[in-house]
Amino acid sequence: MSLRKRNTFKSSETGDEDQGPILDEQEQEQLINLLKKDSAAKNARYAGLLQGLVGISAILHLMYLSSSTGESPFAAVLPPGSTSSRPLPVAPFFSSVALFIHVNLFLRLLPSAHFIRRSVSSTFAGHVPLRYTFIFAMAAVAPVLSLALWQSWADVLWWCTTVCLVYWIYTAQSWFEQEAEEIKQLEKLQYDAKGA
């Protein structure tokens, strides 16, 4: 006499065949911890790359600020042509605002528990780093003014770099937050699998 395991019939219409293995509580916890660790490592790597990008952009703005000609760094690639090649009025002010925005973006990319971010936040009563709506508004003034004054494309693009940088960092941080929320939702879906 031979013994064989009895398998119950499963209908292909129910879609149960794609559910995968059943994990016990410990395996579920290990999987969620692994996802958290991978997410934190990936987010730290992206934040580091974005901090480097903010640093490079800040150096370019410092070079522009210290330049005596007031010529856009993009002028070498995009010659002025027939449009005005004079610098934007109060360009040093806008460049200083851009540097202030860069500092805010750098602070936003630091973890909230980082000592620099905590000390700056406590010094300014939680108002720094600024909210993104305010940062976007500050960054948009120079490009709009350069377009309104018919500046060269090199100047318009130069002043748009800060807006683009703010957008990239805002988008990346939105992804970070979305991923953290998805992991929290996954934690809520843990089930009790006695004997699995």
C-alpha positions as CSV (number, residue, x, y, z in Angstrom):
1,M,0.0,0.0,0.0
2,S,1.4,3.4,-0.9
3,L,0.7,6.7,0.8
4,R,0.3,10.0,-0.9
5,K,-0.5,13.4,0.2
6,R,-4.0,14.5,-0.5
7,N,-4.2,17.9,-2.3
8,T,-7.5,19.8,-2.3
9,F,-8.8,21.0,-5.6
10,K,-8.2,24.7,-6.3
11,S,-10.1,26.4,-9.1
12,S,-8.0,28.4,-11.5
13,E,-10.6,31.2,-11.4
14,T,-9.9,32.1,-7.8
15,G,-6.4,33.3,-8.6
16,D,-4.9,31.6,-5.5
17,E,-2.0,30.1,-7.4
18,D,-0.1,33.5,-7.6
19,Q,-0.1,34.2,-3.8
20,G,3.3,32.7,-3.1
21,P,4.4,31.0,0.1
22,I,2.8,31.6,3.4
23,L,5.3,33.3,5.8
24,D,5.2,32.9,9.6
25,E,5.5,36.0,11.9
26,Q,9.2,35.8,12.1
27,E,9.7,35.5,8.4
28,Q,7.3,38.4,7.8
29,E,9.2,40.6,10.3
30,Q,12.6,39.6,8.7
31,L,11.2,40.5,5.2
32,I,9.9,43.9,6.4
33,N,13.2,44.7,8.2
34,L,15.1,43.8,5.1
35,L,12.9,46.1,3.0
36,K,13.4,48.9,5.5
37,K,17.1,48.4,5.5
38,D,17.3,48.3,1.7
39,S,15.1,51.4,1.4
40,A,17.2,53.3,4.0
41,A,20.4,52.4,2.2
42,K,19.0,53.4,-1.2
43,N,17.5,56.7,0.1
44,A,20.8,57.6,1.8
45,R,22.7,56.9,-1.5
46,Y,20.3,59.1,-3.5
47,A,20.4,61.8,-0.8
48,G,24.2,61.8,-1.0
49,L,24.1,62.2,-4.8
50,L,21.6,65.0,-4.5
51,Q,23.8,66.7,-1.8
52,G,26.7,66.5,-4.3
53,L,24.5,68.1,-7.0
54,V,23.5,70.9,-4.6
55,G,27.2,71.4,-3.7
56,I,28.2,71.6,-7.4
57,S,25.4,74.1,-8.1
58,A,26.3,76.2,-5.0
59,I,29.9,76.3,-6.2
60,L,28.7,77.6,-9.6
61,H,26.6,80.2,-8.0
62,L,29.5,81.3,-5.8
63,M,31.7,81.6,-9.0
64,Y,28.9,83.6,-10.7
65,L,28.6,85.8,-7.6
66,S,32.4,86.5,-7.6
67,S,32.6,87.1,-11.3
68,S,33.1,90.7,-12.4
69,T,31.5,90.3,-15.8
70,G,28.1,89.0,-14.5
71,E,28.0,86.7,-17.5
72,S,26.0,83.5,-17.2
73,P,28.1,80.3,-17.0
74,F,26.0,79.0,-19.9
75,A,27.1,81.9,-22.1
76,A,30.1,79.8,-23.4
77,V,27.7,77.2,-24.7
78,L,24.8,79.4,-25.7
79,P,26.2,82.7,-27.1
80,P,23.9,85.7,-26.5
81,G,23.1,86.4,-30.2
82,S,20.7,89.3,-30.8
83,T,19.2,89.5,-27.4
84,S,20.6,91.5,-24.5
85,S,23.8,90.3,-23.0
86,R,23.7,92.6,-20.0
87,P,23.3,90.8,-16.6
88,L,20.0,90.7,-14.8
89,P,19.4,93.7,-12.6
90,V,20.4,93.0,-9.0
91,A,21.9,89.7,-10.1
92,P,24.1,89.4,-7.0
93,F,20.9,89.6,-4.9
94,F,19.3,86.8,-6.9
95,S,22.5,84.7,-6.7
96,S,22.6,85.2,-2.9
97,V,18.9,84.1,-2.8
98,A,19.9,81.0,-4.8
99,L,22.7,80.2,-2.4
100,F,20.2,80.5,0.5
101,I,17.9,78.1,-1.3
102,H,20.9,75.7,-1.8
103,V,21.5,75.8,2.0
104,N,17.8,75.0,2.6
105,L,17.9,72.1,0.1
106,F,21.1,70.7,1.7
107,L,19.4,70.9,5.1
108,R,16.3,69.2,3.7
109,L,18.4,66.3,2.4
110,L,19.9,65.7,5.9
111,P,18.1,63.1,8.1
112,S,15.8,64.8,10.6
113,A,17.9,63.4,13.4
114,H,21.2,64.8,12.1
115,F,22.8,67.2,14.5
116,I,23.3,70.0,12.0
117,R,19.6,70.0,11.0
118,R,18.5,69.8,14.6
119,S,20.7,72.7,15.7
120,V,19.6,74.9,12.8
121,S,16.0,74.0,13.3
122,S,16.1,74.8,17.0
123,T,18.0,78.0,16.4
124,F,15.4,79.3,13.9
125,A,12.4,77.9,15.9
126,G,11.6,75.2,13.3
127,H,11.3,77.7,10.4
128,V,14.4,76.3,8.6
129,P,14.5,74.4,6.4
130,L,11.7,76.3,4.6
131,R,8.6,74.7,3.1
132,Y,8.8,73.8,-0.6
133,T,6.1,76.2,-1.7
134,F,8.1,79.1,-0.3
135,I,11.4,77.7,-1.8
136,F,9.7,77.3,-5.2
137,A,8.4,80.9,-5.1
138,M,11.8,82.3,-4.2
139,A,13.5,80.3,-6.9
140,A,11.0,81.3,-9.6
141,V,11.5,85.1,-9.3
142,A,14.8,85.3,-11.2
143,P,13.8,83.1,-14.2
144,V,10.5,85.0,-14.6
145,L,12.3,88.3,-14.4
146,S,15.0,87.3,-16.9
147,L,12.3,86.1,-19.3
148,A,10.3,89.4,-18.8
149,L,13.4,91.5,-19.5
150,W,14.2,89.5,-22.7
151,Q,17.5,88.2,-21.4
152,S,19.6,85.8,-23.5
153,W,18.7,82.1,-23.3
154,A,21.9,81.4,-21.5
155,D,20.8,83.8,-18.7
156,V,17.3,82.3,-18.6
157,L,18.6,78.8,-18.4
158,W,21.1,79.8,-15.7
159,W,18.4,81.2,-13.5
160,C,16.2,78.2,-14.1
161,T,18.8,75.8,-12.7
162,T,17.8,76.6,-9.1
163,V,14.1,75.9,-9.9
164,C,15.1,72.6,-11.6
165,L,17.2,71.6,-8.6
166,V,14.4,72.4,-6.2
167,Y,12.0,70.3,-8.3
168,W,14.4,67.3,-8.5
169,I,14.9,67.3,-4.7
170,Y,11.2,67.8,-4.0
171,T,10.4,64.8,-6.3
172,A,13.1,62.6,-4.8
173,Q,11.9,63.3,-1.3
174,S,8.3,62.6,-2.3
175,W,9.5,59.2,-3.6
176,F,11.3,58.6,-0.2
177,E,8.2,59.4,1.7
178,Q,6.0,57.3,-0.6
179,E,8.3,54.3,-0.2
180,A,8.3,54.7,3.6
181,E,4.4,54.9,3.6
182,E,4.3,51.7,1.5
183,I,6.4,49.9,4.0
184,K,4.2,51.1,6.8
185,Q,1.2,49.8,4.9
186,L,2.9,46.5,4.4
187,E,3.5,46.3,8.2
188,K,-0.2,46.7,8.7
189,L,-0.9,43.7,6.4
190,Q,1.1,41.3,8.6
191,Y,-1.0,38.2,9.3
192,D,-1.0,35.5,12.0
193,A,0.1,32.3,10.4
194,K,0.2,29.7,13.2
195,G,2.0,26.6,12.1
196,A,3.1,28.0,8.7
